[in-house]
Amino acid sequence: MKILLINNYSIENCLNKANEGVQPAHHKWGSDYLKSKGNDVDTEVFNLDGVGIIKKQI
């Protein structure tokens, strides 16, 4: 299944920090679990300053 996870901060950065042990895992919003079950999870950052425009985090 293809899943798009949208949040107002980078889930990818949270995954990396949680894997390094410097941030709690709950900031990943289950994205690691969804990936472990074989889902194709893509993440996007919702830009609140851009009047609701979805912007890819670089």
ZANUGU-689276 format. One line per 3 residues: for each residue y, z, x of N, C-alpha, C, O. Coordinates in nm, 2 decimals. Example, Ala and Ser with C-alpha at 12.3 -4.5 7.8 and 13.67 -1.06 7.14 Angstrom:
-0.57/0.78/1.32/-0.45/0.78/1.23/-0.33/0.78/1.32/-0.33/0.85/1.42  -0.22/0.71/1.28/-0.11/0.71/1.37/0.00/0.79/1.29/0.11/0.80/1.34
// end
This chain:
-0.12/0.00/0.08/0.00/0.00/0.00/0.12/0.00/0.09/0.13/0.07/0.19  0.22/-0.08/0.05/0.35/-0.08/0.12/0.45/0.02/0.06/0.47/0.02/-0.07  0.50/0.11/0.14/0.59/0.22/0.09/0.72/0.21/0.17/0.72/0.20/0.29
0.83/0.22/0.09/0.96/0.23/0.16/1.02/0.37/0.13/1.04/0.41/0.02  1.04/0.44/0.24/1.09/0.58/0.24/1.24/0.57/0.27/1.27/0.53/0.38  1.32/0.61/0.18/1.47/0.61/0.20/1.52/0.75/0.20/1.48/0.83/0.12
1.60/0.78/0.30/1.66/0.91/0.31/1.80/0.90/0.38/1.84/0.79/0.43  1.88/1.01/0.38/2.01/1.00/0.43/2.01/1.04/0.58/2.12/1.06/0.64  1.90/1.06/0.64/1.89/1.07/0.79/1.76/1.00/0.83/1.67/0.97/0.75
1.75/0.98/0.96/1.64/0.90/1.01/1.50/0.98/1.01/1.49/1.08/1.08  1.41/0.93/0.93/1.28/0.99/0.92/1.20/0.97/1.06/1.13/1.05/1.10  1.23/0.85/1.12/1.16/0.82/1.25/1.20/0.93/1.35/1.12/0.97/1.43
1.33/0.96/1.36/1.38/1.06/1.45/1.31/1.20/1.42/1.27/1.27/1.51  1.30/1.23/1.30/1.23/1.35/1.25/1.08/1.36/1.29/1.03/1.46/1.34  1.02/1.24/1.28/0.88/1.23/1.32/0.86/1.26/1.47/0.78/1.34/1.51
0.95/1.20/1.55/0.95/1.22/1.69/0.97/1.36/1.73/0.90/1.42/1.81  1.07/1.42/1.67/1.11/1.56/1.70/1.00/1.66/1.66/0.97/1.76/1.73  0.94/1.63/1.54/0.83/1.72/1.50/0.71/1.71/1.59/0.64/1.81/1.62
0.68/1.59/1.63/0.57/1.57/1.72/0.59/1.63/1.86/0.50/1.67/1.93  0.72/1.64/1.90/0.76/1.71/2.02/0.76/1.87/2.00/0.77/1.94/2.10  0.76/1.91/1.88/0.76/2.05/1.85/0.90/2.12/1.85/0.91/2.24/1.86
1.00/2.03/1.84/1.14/2.09/1.84/1.20/2.09/1.70/1.32/2.13/1.69  1.13/2.04/1.60/1.18/2.04/1.46/1.07/2.07/1.36/0.96/2.02/1.39  1.09/2.14/1.25/0.99/2.16/1.16/0.94/2.03/1.10/1.01/1.93/1.08
0.81/2.03/1.06/0.75/1.91/1.01/0.79/1.87/0.87/0.77/1.76/0.83  0.85/1.97/0.79/0.88/1.94/0.65/0.99/1.83/0.64/1.01/1.77/0.53  1.07/1.80/0.75/1.17/1.70/0.74/1.12/1.56/0.74/1.19/1.46/0.73
0.98/1.54/0.76/0.92/1.41/0.76/0.89/1.36/0.62/0.85/1.25/0.60  0.90/1.45/0.52/0.88/1.42/0.37/0.74/1.35/0.35/0.73/1.26/0.26  0.64/1.39/0.42/0.51/1.34/0.40/0.48/1.20/0.45/0.37/1.15/0.43
0.57/1.14/0.53/0.55/1.01/0.58/0.44/1.00/0.67/0.36/0.90/0.67  0.41/1.10/0.75/0.30/1.10/0.84/0.17/1.11/0.76/0.07/1.04/0.80  0.16/1.18/0.65/0.04/1.19/0.57/0.02/1.05/0.51/-0.10/1.00/0.51
0.12/0.99/0.45/0.10/0.86/0.39/0.05/0.76/0.49/-0.04/0.68/0.46  0.11/0.76/0.62/0.06/0.67/0.72/-0.09/0.70/0.76/-0.16/0.60/0.78  -0.12/0.82/0.76/-0.26/0.86/0.80/-0.36/0.81/0.70/-0.48/0.80/0.73
-0.32/0.79/0.58/-0.41/0.74/0.47/-0.41/0.59/0.46/-0.47/0.53/0.37  -0.35/0.52/0.56/-0.36/0.38/0.57/-0.25/0.30/0.51/-0.25/0.18/0.50  -0.15/0.37/0.46/-0.03/0.30/0.40/0.06/0.25/0.50/0.07/0.30/0.61
0.13/0.14/0.47/0.23/0.08/0.55/0.36/0.14/0.51/0.42/0.10/0.41  0.41/0.23/0.59/0.53/0.31/0.56/0.65/0.25/0.64/0.65/0.26/0.76  0.75/0.21/0.57/0.88/0.16/0.64/0.99/0.26/0.60/0.98/0.31/0.49
1.08/0.29/0.69/1.18/0.38/0.66/1.32/0.32/0.67/1.34/0.23/0.76  1.41/0.36/0.59/1.55/0.31/0.59/1.64/0.43/0.57/1.60/0.53/0.51  1.76/0.42/0.62/1.86/0.53/0.61/1.96/0.49/0.51/2.02/0.38/0.51
1.98/0.57/0.41/2.08/0.55/0.30/2.22/0.60/0.36/2.23/0.72/0.39  2.31/0.51/0.37/2.44/0.53/0.43/2.53/0.58/0.32/2.59/0.50/0.25  2.56/0.71/0.31/2.65/0.77/0.21/2.79/0.73/0.23/2.87/0.72/0.14
2.83/0.70/0.36/2.97/0.66/0.39/2.99/0.51/0.35/3.11/0.47/0.34  2.89/0.43/0.33/2.91/0.29/0.31/2.89/0.26/0.16/2.85/0.15/0.12  2.93/0.35/0.07/2.93/0.34/-0.07/2.78/0.29/-0.12/2.77/0.20/-0.20
2.68/0.36/-0.07/2.55/0.34/-0.11/2.48/0.23/-0.05/2.37/0.19/-0.10  2.53/0.17/0.05/2.46/0.06/0.12/2.35/0.11/0.20/2.36/0.21/0.27  2.23/0.04/0.19/2.12/0.08/0.28/2.14/0.01/0.41/2.15/-0.11/0.42
2.13/0.09/0.52/2.15/0.04/0.65/2.04/0.08/0.74/2.00/0.20/0.74  1.98/-0.01/0.82/1.87/0.02/0.91/1.93/0.10/1.03/2.03/0.06/1.09  1.86/0.21/1.06/1.89/0.30/1.17/1.85/0.23/1.30/1.74/0.18/1.31
1.94/0.22/1.40/1.91/0.15/1.53/1.89/0.26/1.63/1.86/0.22/1.75
// end
